[in-house]
């Protein structure tokens, strides 16, 4: 049975702490030269050599 009192939009909430950690991991991977991380950041319009946390956060948001 389902709980009728449960918030129907709970599945669509964004955990901001989790997304912040994902952005930091993406930034760290890009700084280490990880090809996939570099491609992800470049796909949303950012270019090396130095990426900023705000750019990684933007990339994560675009992917969501």
C-alpha positions, 0 to 999 in steps of 0.5 A: 500500500502507498501512503496517501499523506506522502508528498507526491513531489518528494521523488523530484526534490533535488538534494543540493548537498549531493549535487555540490559533491558531484560538482566537486568530484567533476571538477577534481576529475577534470583537473586530473585530466579525466577525458570524460569530465573534460568532455562533459564540461566542454559540452556545456560550453566551458574550455580548459585549462582551468575550470571553476567550481561554478562551471562544474555546478552549471554542468551538473545542473544542465545535465539534470 
